[in-house]
Amino acid sequence: MTQGLKDFAPDEQSCFASAHMDTAEHGGTFFSMVIKPAASRAAWAHGCVRIADFFMDRFRIPTDRSNTEVRAYLVQHLFSCLQDLMEPSA
């Protein structure tokens, strides 16, 4: 059972972001995050790690010590994209 954002105390960072992996009716896989504006960058990073893990699991990329660089680059890319969305340039 997935714990919803409303199940946490209002000031706990855990209630500011969540990551999801869903499958569409046609079989495609979708990854998404819900992030509230008050979320800390630590919460952003947490969500990015979750999405990276979902991605690696879905596409059967081993998550052992030999693939830590793959995971690190994936998390870095996700965080960079998220930062661009959350803090657009003026």
C-alpha positions in Angstrom: 0.0 0.0 0.0 1.3 3.4 -0.9 1.3 6.1 1.7 -0.3 9.3 0.4 1.0 12.8 0.8 -1.8 13.6 3.2 -0.7 10.9 5.7 2.3 12.9 6.9 2.6 15.8 9.3 2.1 19.1 7.4 5.7 20.4 8.1 7.4 17.1 7.3 9.4 17.2 4.0 8.1 13.8 3.1 4.7 15.4 2.3 6.2 17.8 -0.2 7.1 15.3 -2.9 6.3 11.9 -4.2 7.5 9.8 -7.1 5.5 7.4 -9.3 5.8 4.7 -11.9 2.6 3.9 -13.8 1.7 1.7 -16.8 -0.7 2.9 -19.4 -3.4 0.7 -21.0 -1.2 0.4 -24.2 1.6 -0.9 -22.0 3.9 2.1 -22.0 5.6 3.1 -18.7 5.4 6.6 -17.3 7.5 8.1 -14.5 6.3 11.2 -12.7 6.8 13.3 -9.6 4.5 15.5 -7.6 6.4 18.3 -5.9 4.9 21.1 -3.9 6.6 24.6 -4.2 7.8 24.4 -0.5 9.7 21.2 -1.1 13.4 21.4 -0.1 16.1 20.4 -2.6 16.7 17.4 -0.4 13.1 16.3 -1.2 13.8 17.0 -4.9 16.9 14.7 -4.7 14.9 12.0 -2.9 12.3 12.0 -5.7 15.1 11.9 -8.3 16.6 8.8 -6.7 13.2 7.1 -6.5 12.6 7.8 -10.2 16.1 6.6 -11.1 15.5 3.4 -9.2 12.1 2.9 -10.9 13.8 3.4 -14.3 16.6 1.0 -13.6 14.2 -1.6 -12.2 11.8 -1.3 -15.2 14.5 -1.6 -17.8 16.3 -4.3 -15.9 19.5 -2.3 -15.4 21.4 -4.0 -12.6 21.7 -1.9 -9.4 24.8 -3.5 -8.1 28.2 -1.8 -7.3 29.3 -2.1 -10.9 26.5 0.3 -12.0 26.7 3.1 -9.5 28.0 5.4 -12.2 24.9 4.8 -14.4 22.6 5.5 -11.4 24.6 8.6 -10.4 24.4 10.1 -13.9 20.7 9.3 -14.1 20.0 11.0 -10.8 22.2 14.0 -11.9 20.2 14.4 -15.1 16.9 14.1 -13.4 17.9 16.6 -10.7 19.1 19.1 -13.4 15.9 18.8 -15.3 13.8 19.2 -12.2 15.9 22.3 -11.2 15.2 23.8 -14.6 11.5 23.3 -14.1 11.4 24.5 -10.5 13.7 27.5 -10.9 13.3 28.8 -14.5 15.7 31.4 -15.7 14.5 35.0 -15.8 
